[in-house]
Amino acid sequence: MFSKSLQANKTNYDALFYRAVTNLDQELPEKAINDLEELMKICSDYRKTMFIVLSIAYRRVNDYLSAIRSLSKAIQKYPSYLEAYIARGQIYIFQKKWDKALNDFKTVLKYSPKNGMGYLGQGDSFKGLAQTDEAIQSYT
């Protein structure tokens, strides 16, 4: 369906984005990556969620560096895009890069002081840094 739409109209960005999402849902992350990379080339400000979707696709193929790069591009383009900081912080936690994760979650809390994911990520980062008291304070 999406491919036919794209054949008829090469600038149908919605079709390209939703084909990528569908490919990701169907466990075809490589195809999703190709579509999203193409979308970024032809329309870099289509919608900011494409950076998150691309990072998910990269994580599914265990390419964490590319996932982080995608999220860093989103943050550079949209400095107050909290979901990108959260997603990047979660990858840093997975990689045990506690200081980098902590910085991302502190940024989330700076912009959104009541953000639960910010406190959870900050607590996990403090826990990874063996700062138990700070972790407990973040969790409560």
Legacy VTK file of the C-alpha trace (Angstrom):
# vtk DataFile Version 3.0
C-alpha trace
ASCII
DATASET POLYDATA
POINTS 140 float
0.000 0.000 0.000
2.693 2.534 1.016
4.990 1.514 -1.830
2.255 2.083 -4.411
1.561 5.490 -2.950
5.262 6.340 -3.148
5.422 5.221 -6.775
2.577 7.588 -7.576
3.976 10.449 -5.484
7.657 10.403 -4.465
7.088 13.293 -2.045
4.463 11.479 0.013
6.410 11.753 3.251
3.592 10.223 5.282
3.706 7.058 3.171
7.463 6.786 3.629
7.240 7.343 7.385
4.381 4.897 7.926
6.005 2.271 5.721
9.033 2.543 8.025
6.840 2.199 11.120
5.086 -0.804 9.564
8.428 -2.403 8.719
9.552 -1.881 12.283
6.332 -3.457 13.590
6.882 -6.416 11.260
10.370 -7.015 12.663
12.081 -5.573 9.572
14.265 -2.899 11.184
16.749 -2.704 8.282
13.957 -1.664 5.901
12.701 0.844 8.447
16.201 2.306 8.731
16.453 2.683 4.954
13.095 4.455 4.731
13.792 6.774 7.649
17.277 7.663 6.437
15.779 8.481 3.036
13.064 10.579 4.660
15.662 12.531 6.624
17.568 13.278 3.427
14.567 14.566 1.516
12.650 16.242 4.345
14.745 16.658 7.495
11.963 18.405 9.416
9.106 16.095 8.469
8.375 15.390 12.130
10.622 15.019 15.123
9.280 11.583 16.061
11.145 10.108 13.108
14.371 10.441 15.113
12.931 8.318 17.928
11.597 5.700 15.496
14.976 5.587 13.753
16.755 5.109 17.078
14.422 2.209 17.906
15.191 0.592 14.541
18.925 0.953 15.144
18.590 -0.556 18.622
16.750 -3.537 17.138
19.835 -4.299 15.019
22.126 -3.625 18.017
23.604 -0.483 16.465
23.588 1.660 19.578
26.067 4.196 18.236
23.767 5.051 15.308
20.791 5.173 17.676
22.628 7.694 19.847
23.650 9.705 16.780
20.041 9.860 15.620
18.871 11.102 19.009
21.741 13.586 19.230
20.680 15.009 15.858
17.144 15.352 17.193
18.422 17.164 20.290
20.583 19.459 18.191
17.621 20.302 15.949
15.032 20.436 18.765
16.887 21.349 22.003
13.802 20.954 24.203
12.729 17.567 22.752
12.553 15.742 26.075
11.631 12.354 24.605
14.953 12.346 22.725
16.893 13.028 25.933
14.975 10.234 27.671
15.574 7.750 24.852
19.268 8.628 24.647
19.608 8.443 28.424
18.064 4.977 28.401
20.621 3.815 25.834
23.423 5.267 27.948
22.080 3.350 30.953
22.031 0.146 28.877
25.660 0.850 27.963
26.488 1.669 31.600
27.566 5.190 30.643
26.165 6.538 33.859
27.514 10.111 33.679
26.134 10.669 30.174
22.789 9.192 31.173
22.662 11.355 34.271
23.295 14.479 32.199
20.411 13.638 29.867
17.983 12.957 32.693
19.037 16.109 34.545
18.266 18.043 31.355
14.813 16.454 31.242
14.174 17.534 34.828
15.491 21.033 34.142
12.845 21.515 31.441
10.139 19.422 33.109
10.602 19.239 36.920
7.705 16.795 37.398
8.714 14.322 34.671
8.534 10.814 36.125
10.788 9.286 33.464
13.352 11.947 34.289
13.386 10.948 37.953
13.449 7.239 37.134
16.384 7.643 34.737
18.201 9.932 37.137
17.729 7.367 39.901
19.008 4.542 37.685
22.027 6.676 36.756
22.813 7.453 40.386
22.395 3.762 41.214
24.879 2.864 38.466
27.308 5.419 39.900
26.896 3.762 43.333
25.315 6.943 44.731
22.608 5.158 46.665
21.268 8.104 48.662
20.835 10.213 45.517
19.199 7.263 43.744
16.692 6.772 46.561
15.908 10.497 46.575
15.256 10.400 42.811
13.018 7.361 43.097
10.870 8.866 45.880
LINES 1 141
140 0 1 2 3 4 5 6 7 8 9 10 11 12 13 14 15 16 17 18 19 20 21 22 23 24 25 26 27 28 29 30 31 32 33 34 35 36 37 38 39 40 41 42 43 44 45 46 47 48 49 50 51 52 53 54 55 56 57 58 59 60 61 62 63 64 65 66 67 68 69 70 71 72 73 74 75 76 77 78 79 80 81 82 83 84 85 86 87 88 89 90 91 92 93 94 95 96 97 98 99 100 101 102 103 104 105 106 107 108 109 110 111 112 113 114 115 116 117 118 119 120 121 122 123 124 125 126 127 128 129 130 131 132 133 134 135 136 137 138 139
